[in-house]
Amino acid sequence: MGLVVVATVISALYREASESSFKRLLSAHLFSLVGAVSVSPEGELQGRPELGEIRYSSPLSGWYWSVEPVSGNLKGRLESLSLAGHVVPQVPLSIVPFDQSFTRTYTEKGLKGEELSVVETEVVLDAANRVARFRVMGNLSEVKKEIRDFRNTLYTYLGIFGLGSILINAAIILFGLRPLDKVRGSLADIREGRSSRVDGTLPTEIAPLAQEMNALIENNRRIVERSRTQVGNLAHSLKTPLSVLVNEGRSIGGEQGRVVVEQSQAMQVQVQHYLQRARIAAQRDSVVFRTPVVPVLERMIRVTAKLNPTYTVSFDNNLPNAVFAGEREDFEEIIGNLMENAAKWGHSVIKVSLSSKRFEAKTDMLPHAGFEISIEDNGSGLAPERIQEALMRGHRLDKTKPGTGLGLSIVQDTVREYGGTLRLEKSPLGGLAARIVLPLVEN
């Protein structure tokens, strides 16, 4: 924008200077012409004007002069060789009158179609009041062409200069930002578990930033470790009292003992679940844990088929090299709970499907590669209005079946901790379809 402004200003100044110089030149030629012409004793115009411009001698050059009588007592006519006997029309005085210095300037079409600038005056030549009209005509089209050529040349060179400046500045900026790229790469390595701190030689301006980042990472690590230690200590301190309650409930027997045992076991499951959530939260933004998906699914399918010999368990694998960006224990718990529910509520068929899926990660709202696992059965399924009810913590839809009512809730919480999604919907087999989407390790 600065170069455009500069080019516009320079072009305007050059145009103004050229036009002003052109007008001064014509005025000077007009005065020279007046000074070179006189009247003979017979009352005829005479003189040999030499205006110092060779174009007045070239036929139809666009540069002309002429002297014509105005008063009746003056005879003859003088003109430049360039006119070659032709006459350039005059603009009537009623349209362009003389100014205070008794000169007038106007434009007129030339003999070859060019634009002429005409400077004209009338002068009394002698005591007999003989009046002559003096006209000097210059080729204004040439001046405009010179101005146009100058403007094009100016814009061309300033454009080249501007483009060069942009390229040089872009190179300087890219080179100057390379240390920030290095810091970004180091942070990506930390996020993906390949490094634990920002390392490397950095410029003086960037080094304090890296030091503060390392201090922040170390401080966060200490906070997470301290929190995990405290949660672990809490779980360990509750382990023995819960075991005592379970044993006491069993020794009491009857309905009261059964309630004590059941609730104590539910508390054990919840304590273990929240311990697991704390561990996932500490590692959720790192893909240092990698779990091959297919071997885990195949093993869980074999176990389910062995525990339910009357069931037909199938596996539709469309992503054989899938790797889960998380821990094996978490993945096994997710699949185990869903397979257990399918076996509990299905009639005779369980179908497991694996395919690729793009999804929006809930952690940073950036698109990630993912995979979808569908576990379907041919049971009675769930009505749409009861799906949310089934996901409520500790809620059991059928109290005649064994369980704590925590399975689907645990699956949903664990999947969410990894930024994934869980959907329950009607299966084409007639029962329930549980579909989970989890992050996939991108190679």
C-alpha positions, 0 to 999 in steps of 0.5 A: 500500500505504501508503494502504491501511494508513493507511485501515485504521488510521484506520477502526479508530480511528474505529470504536473511538472511535465504539463507545466514545463510544456506550457512554459515552453509554448509561452516562450516560443510565442514570445520569441515568435512575436519578437521575430515578426515585423511589418514592412513599409508596404504593410505586409508581415515579414520576418524569419522566426527561428524558435530553436525547435526542429519539429517546426520544420518537419511537415505535419509534426504536430508542432506549428506556428502561424502569424495572421493579420487581424486588422484590415491594414495588414497583409500577408501570412507567415507560418511554419514549414511543418504546417505545409499550407494547412490551417489548424482551426481556431476556437471562437473567442466567445468560447475561450476569451483572452485572459488579462495578459491578452493570451488564451490557451485551448486544445484543438485536433491536429492535422494528423488527429493528434491533440494540440495545445494552442497558445494564442495572442494578438499584438499591435505591431506598429504605430499604424495600429496594424494587429496580427494574431500569433499562434504557437501549437505544440503536440500535447499527445506526445506529452501525455504519452511521455507521462503514460510511459513514465507512469508504466515504467514507474509502476513496473519498477516499484512493482518489482521492488515491492515483490522483491521486498515481500519475498525478502521479508517472507524469507526473513520472517520464515527464518526468524520463526524457525525457533518457534517451529522448533518449540512447537515440534518439541511440545508435540513430542512432549504431547505424544510421549516422545520427550519430557521437556523442551530441549535444544539450542534456542535464540536468546529471545526464545530461550526464556519461553522454553525455560518457562515451559519446562518449569510449567511441565515439571510443575504439572507433573508434580501436581498430577503425581501428588494427586494420583498418590493421594487418590491411591492412598485413599483407595488403599485406606478404604480397601481394608474397611470395605473388605471387612464390611463384605465379610461381615455382611456374609457372616450376617446372612439373610436379606440384611447381609445381602444388602451390606455385601452388595453395597460394599462391592458397589463401593469397591467398584466405584473406588476402582473406577475413579482410580482408573479415571484419575489415571486416564486423566493424567495420560489422556493427552499422550499417545505414549500408550498404544494398544493393538485393537484386533488382538484384544477384540479377538481374545474378548470374542473367544472368551465370550464364545467360550462362556456362552457356547449357545451363542453365535459370535461373529467379527467383521474386521474392516481395519486390521491394523488399528491401534488404540491411542490408550492403555490396554486395561482401559480398552479391555474394560470397555469391550468387556463391559459391552460384550458382557451386556450383549451376552446378558441381554441377547438371545443367540447372536452377537456381532462385533464390527470394526471400521474407521471413523473421523470424529471431533475429539472433545479434548481440543475440538480438533479433527482426529482419526478414529475407529468405531466398534459396534457390538450388537445382539439379537435381544429385546433391545431398548426403547429410545426413551430408556437409553439415557436411563440405561446410562445412569450410574447404578441404575438397573433396568432389570433387577432380576439380572445380576450386576451393579448397574455401573457397567455402561456408566463406566464405559461412557466415562472411560470413552469420554476421558479419551475424547470418544463417543458412545451411542446406544441404538436399535440394531438391525439384528433386533436388539441393542447396538452399542457403538463407540468411537475412540482415537486412532494412532496416526502413523 
